[in-house]
Amino acid sequence: MGSRHEAREWAVQLLFQLDFNPDDVEVAISSFWLERKGSAKSRQFVEETVRGVMTHKGEIDKLIQKCAKNWSITRMAGVDRNIIRLATYEMTFRTDIPAAVSINEAVEIAKTLGDVGSPRFVNGVLDRLRKDVAAAEPAAKVVPGDKP
């Protein structure tokens, strides 16, 4: 298991905790590390990701809601909701992580932490989000010579 994969699993666990016990983010992060040991690089990734998701949670939830056909965000399983939040954050706010990587990692985490239907559900919502984000990107990002 790669360190980023493990860090994403930890981020989902921390987001899940914050979803159901809305503590101060910094207090929750500090408490979280009392029970786990991670490299400085993994800890930094987890903390940046969790802070980013929590900072943009309203925007992220609106994007998810648009892409989750017939599902309200509150009706989603807590694990699935937070896996999707993490991947949505990466896809919309992290330019250094390709969308395909975020989706693949989210599906793998759903296989581990979610229930039997979680991987398919997570993949469906995130694939739609990926298409919506790509459609909304400005034309300036199109590479000259590429065919639509």
Buried (B, 14 or more C-beta within 10 A) or exposed (E): EEEBBBBBBBBBBBBBBBBEEEEEBEEBBEEBBEEEEBEEEBBEBBBBBBEBBBEBBEEBBEBBBEBBEEBEBEEBBBBBBBBBBBBBBBBBBBEEBEBEBBBBBBBBBBEBBBEEEBBEBBBBBBBBBBEEBEEEEEEEEEEEEEEE
